[in-house]
């Protein structure tokens, strides 16, 4: 008997049917599994590379890196010589501008010299007049001494004359007395006795006159000795060119001369002009900043190392220096010349006060002065004040000191232009003094010698 209904025949040996969604999930899992394995492999490889790099870095640090300390907190420093007038005046000339190279002694600025020139001429005339007056004092002292000597000799001569007159008087008196007795006895005439009396009176008059002259001459001698003493007091114990009046006049002339020559402001050292502020017609006071001269060949570097980097840092250790201007193509050779005696914050205008408020520990930096070991490198590749530098110190040699034991010879910066001005003033003074000294006293010996 046949049936019209649809029947489904199931083959027990046939595979069971899988839903479509389950089949798609299985395929996704099959696709994700290889991607996950690849990512895990990459992570493991990256970790292995990092470990290898860390090991290499550690080995390199242990073998080499621990002997070097570096910082990019380093800047070029140098002497900035402020050009300031030593006298006040009005600017009438400017002979150098920013960027110009000047030599020591070159004229930079000139002030009006009219008043200084007038004062200089007056000082010259005063010195010449003083020399002549002092020369006159020496002549007066010499003359007074000679006069006193002459008066002394005259007194001695007159004392001899008084003695002679006294002898003649005694003789005339005795002769007159004897003749008076003879007249009484009639041995001689009255006329002869009268003659003896005349001789006695004349001798007595001469004796009185000699005494009067002697007393007058003694008075003159006393006056001459006092005059000689006064004159000698003005010149005693000094040479003509060392007399106090001349020294005072010389000091005034030197001051006037220096005021005159310093109206012309010159460069105290070789260097480059910077920060020019002077203007023609400007009235300036002594000490006003007018420009600066920077000797770049004496530049150095202040490298600010962290305090944690300075354990093995010593004076004298070599340093390699590079700049942002030239890059790694130019490496300067340097040497540590000093380690700072304080942190930058300790010498700030307003030092930090860590004893108040909330405190946070901050690693401080200490300035280390690095000098260029080869000046020719600076000449070939010049640097400017304030430029950023990269500094790396070689710490292999730790035998140097931490603090300096004396003055660094490279710290000295000298100028001789002011010594030259003083020497020129001394020559001018010497010429004026010699021109006005007496030719009869070529050795300038004192009048009382």
C-alpha positions, 0 to 999 in steps of 0.5 A: 500500500503506497502512501502520499506523504513525504518521508525522509530516509536517513542513512545511518552511515552518512555524516551528520549535517553541521549548521552553517554558523558553526561551520563559519566559527570553526573556519575563523578559529582556524584562521586566528590560530596562525595569527596568534602564534605569529604575534607570540613569536614576535613578542618573544623575539622583541623581548630577546632583542631587548635583553640582548641590547640590555646585556650589550649596553651593560657590558659597554657601560661596565667596560667603557661608559662608566668612565665618562660623564657628559652634559649638554647643560654647558655654555661658552663663557669669557671675559667681558671687559666693560669700557667705562670712562675714568673722567666725565666729559662729552663724547665727540668721537666713536672709532669702533662698533659692534663686531670690530676687532681692536688691539690693546691701545686702539682708540675706541671713544674720545671725549672733549679735551678742551677743559682738560687741556686748559688744566694741563697747561696750568699745571705745567706752568705751576710746576715750572714756577714752583721749580724756579721758586724752590731753586730761589729758596736754595739760592737764598739758603746758600747766600744766607749761609755765605753771609753768616760765614762772612759775618762770623769772619768779620766778628773774629777780625773785629775781636782781634781789633778790639784786643789790639785797641785794648793793648794800645789803650793800656800802653798809652795809659801807662805812658801817660801816667809815667809822664805825669809823674815826670812832669811833677819832678821836672824831668820833662816838659808840660808839652810832652805830657800833653802829647802823651795825654792826647795819645791816651785819649785817642787810644781810648776813643779807638778802643770804644769804637772797636767795641761798638763795631764788634757789638754791631757786627755781632748783632748782624751775625745773630740776624744772619744766623737766624736768617740762614736757619730760616732759609735752611729750614725750607730746604734742609734734608731734601734735594731740589727735585724732591722738595715738598713744593715741587712734589705737590706741583708734580702730583697736580700735573700728573693728575691733570695729564692723566685726565687729559690723556684719559679723555681718549678711551683706549682698548685695554686688551685685544678683543671684539667690540660688543654692546656699544651704547655710546653716542656722539654728543652724549654727556657721560660720567666716570664709570658709565658703561659705553661698550664692551671688549670680549677677548674670545681667544680666552674663552672657557666653558662652564659645564653644569654637571649633576652632583651625582656625576661628580664623584670621580671628577677631578681637576686636570681630567681631559674633556671632549667638547662639541658645539651645536654650531659645528656639530660632531665634525669639530671636536675641541680638546679641553681640560677641567681647570676647576670644580665649582665650590657651590651649586648654581642655586646657592649663588642665585640672587634669591637662594632657595630656602629649603627650611620652609614650606613643602620640600621636594628633593631636586638634584643640584648642578655644580658648575665645572670650568673647562678650558680649551687645551688647544687655542689654535682650535678656537682660532680655526673654529671660533665660538661666541659667548653664551653658545650651547656646548656638549661636554664629555669628561674622561674620568679614567685618571682620578689622581687629580685634586677636587679643589685647587691648591693655588691660582691658575696661571690662565686666570690672569688677564693684564693690561699695560696701557695705564702704566704707559700713561703714567710713564708718559706723565713721569717723563713730562714732569722730569723734562719740566723740572730739568728745564727749570733747574739751575745749571749751576747745580747739575747734580741737584744736591741740596743747598745745605750739603 
